[in-house]
Amino acid sequence: MNFTETLAQITPAAEQTIQLPKKWGQGRALFGGITAAIAWQCARYGAQDDQAIRSLSVLFVAPINDGEAQLERRVLREGKSVSQIRVDIVQAGEVVLSALASFGRSRESTIAVDAHARPDIPTPEQGPAMPEMSIVPEFTYHYDYRVTVGGLPFSGNKSRQFGGWMRFRHETSHINPGFLLGLVDAWPPALLPHLSQPAPASSLSWTIEFIDPMPDKSAHDWWQYVADIEYAADGYGHTQASIWDNDGRLVALSRQTVTVFA
């Protein structure tokens, strides 16, 4: 089951059962980007059509397995401009992911501040792809990467920045927040290039903010991703990232708290 087929299962029902796909593994769990996209799609049905997704905060409570899962959506508040919606993914009677989505209508404002300019980094053609090795998570085979900032995971590179370019390998659908979630979380934690040998790591929490409207682009177009390590110690790292399209337009801002066992 590909990304599109996975999201297409989800209906407007507030409570429903879906199948989580195989071949999207990430260690002992399902890839976080696809589960976050599932939560977004479920939340989208609870918002008004003219309300765009503004932010999504995700708690990865427990490892999620492929197979059957329940989605539970609750509208916490529906205001004049903004709706706050919670979505839980449940397996074996336990919440394994909890997400809070904020949707809001656009309105006139006297405040307008341009985004920072996109960093000038090497093009996709100038960066190496992720190596196809046994330690590379299963889900990564659905993506193309070009690492042009920092170093490859487990390379001993001590840069505070990590990133480059990303795209879906086979998906050609029009980009939407769900596909963007899948792209952004496809990157390994920015701490991993600091290590010289493989070690487990995972996202503990993730907040991503979207710049509306989504550009008229494909999930197969190249998207630029650059993450900065703000602080790391005691087995935890705090990172922030910015995402641009291939024309230099800012499309999302991302923050993660990462656990690393090294």
N, C-alpha and C positions, 0 to 999 in steps of 0.2 A: 504494500500500500504506500503510495507516494504522499507528499505533503498535501497536495490538492485534494486527493481522495480522503485523507484523514479529516480535513476540515469540513468537507462536503457532507460528512455523516451528521453534523450537528444541526439540530432543528431549533425553532424558537421556544420549545418547551423549557420551563424553568427547571425541571428535573427529568433526566433522561439517562439512558445507558448507551455507551458507545464502545467500539473496539479500538484499543490502542495498538499501533502497528508494530510488526516485527521488523528487524533489520534497521532499527534506529537506536541501537544500544549505545550507552555511554558508561562504560564500566559495568557496575552491577545494577544500573538503573536505565530508564528510558531517557533519551536526549531531552534536556530541559527546554530547548528552544521550541520543540514541537508541542510539549505540554503547555508552555506559556501561550503558544498560539491557539491551542484548543480553548484555554481559559478566555483569551481575548474574543474568539469567535462566539462563545457562549454569552459573554457579557454584551457583545455588540447587539444581540437580539433583545436585550433588555433596555437599550437606550433609544432615544428618538432618532429618526432618520437624519435630522439636521444637526445632530450632536456628533462631533468628531472625537476620537480618542485623544486625550491629552496626556495621560500618564497611566502606567500599569506597574503596580508593585506586586512582586511575586515572592512568596515564601516557599522554598523547597523543603517541605516538612519531613518527608521520608522518601526512600527510593521508590520509584514508580516502575511497574512491570508492564510488559506488553500484555494484551488480552483485555478482558472486560473491565470497565471503569464506569463509575456514576458521576454525572455532572449535576451540581446543585447551584442554582443562581438565586441571589436575593438582592433586590433593589433596596439599598439602604436609605437613599433619599433621592427624590426627583424634584429638583428645583426649577426655577424659571429658566436658568441658563445651563446649570450643571447637574448631571446625574452621577451618583456614586453607587457602584454595583460590585458585589462580592461574588466570586465563583470559587467553589471548592471542587477538587477532584478527589473522589473517594474510592478506595479499594479495600476489600475485606473489612468493610465497616469502619475504616479509619481514614481521616483526611491525610492525603499524601502531598497535596499542593493547595495553597490558598492564595487567591489573587484579588486585589482591589483595583478596579478600573475606574478612572474618572473621565467622563465624557462632557464636552462643553460646546455650546454654540459660539460661533464667531460674533463679535460685535465691534462697533466703532470705538476707537481709543485714541487719546491724544499722545500716547506713548508708543514710540516705534524705535527700536534699537536693532541695528543690523547684527547678524552673526559674525563671529570672528572669521577671518579668511581661512579657507581650507589650507592646511599645511602643504608645502611643496615637497612631495615625496616621489620617489621613483615610480614609473608606470608599471602596470602589471607585467609587461614583457621583461622587465628588469629584475623581477624577484623570483625566488625559488618557490615551487609548490610544496605543500605538505608532503613529506615522504610517505609512501605506502609501506608501512611496517606493521608488525603484529601488535605493537603497543598503541597504534593509532585507533581511536574509538570507531566503532562500526558506522555511526551516523555520518562521519566525515566523508564517506564515499559519495554522498549526495551533493557535495559542494566542491567548487574550485577555490583555491586560495593562492595568493601570491604574497609572500612575506617580504615587505620592503622597508619595514621599520623594526629595529631591534634584531633579535635572532630567533631561530627556530626553537621550539620547546626542547628543554634538556640540553641546550647547547652551551650553557655556562655564560651566556651573554648577560651582563649586568645593567643593561640599559633600563631606564625607568619608563621607556615607551616601547610599545609593541603593536604591530598591526600591518596594514597593507591593503589588499584588495580581496573581495569575496563576491561570489555569485553562486546561485544554484546551478548544478551541473546539467540537469535535464528539465527543470521547470521553466516554462516560458510564459506563465500567466502574468497578467498585469500586477505590479507590486501593490500590496496593501499592508496594513500593520501586522497581520499574521505572518506573511512572508518575511517582513523585516525582522520580526522577532526571531524567526528561524535563522536568518543570516547573522544577526548580531551575536546570538548565543553560540553560534557555530565556532567562534574563535576560542581557543584555549585560554584559560586565565593568564593574564599578563605576567604573573609571577613565574610561570613554568620555564621561560628561557633562562632564568637565574640558576636553575638546577643543572647539574652535570649528569644526572642519571634519573630515570623515571621514578615518579612518586605519585601517590594518589592526591587528587585535588578535586574540589567540587564547589559549586555556588551555594551559598547559604541563603542569601537574599539578593534580589535584583529589582531595581527601579529603572524604568525607561520612560522618557518623555518624548512625545512625537511633535514634529513641526507640521502643522496643517497648512495647505493640503498636501497629500502625497503626490510626488512628481509623476508625470506620464512616462513611466519606465517599466521595464520587464524585470521579473525575478532573475532572469538570465543575464541582465546587464551587469557590468562591474560596479561595485559599491565600495567606497573607501571607508576604512575603519582604523582609528588610532586610539589606543588606550594608554593612560598614564597611571602608574602606580603612585598613589598619594602617601601610603604608609603600609608597612608590613612588619609584623613581629608576632611571636607567640603562637605561630600556626595559623594566623589570619592575615589576609591582605585586603586593602581597600583601594579600589580602582574606579576611574571614571573614563568614559570613552565618548568620542563624537563620531557621527556617521554622516557621510556626504554621498550624493549621487555622483555620477561620472561627469556632470557639468559643474560641480563645485557647489551645489546647493546643500545646505545643512538640512538633514531630514530627521535626526533623532539624537538624544543625549542619554547616556546610559551610565548607571552606577551599580557596582556589585561589591558584596562582601564575600570573600572566597576563603574556604578552608584548605589548607595544604598540610600534608602529613610528611614533612621533611624539614 
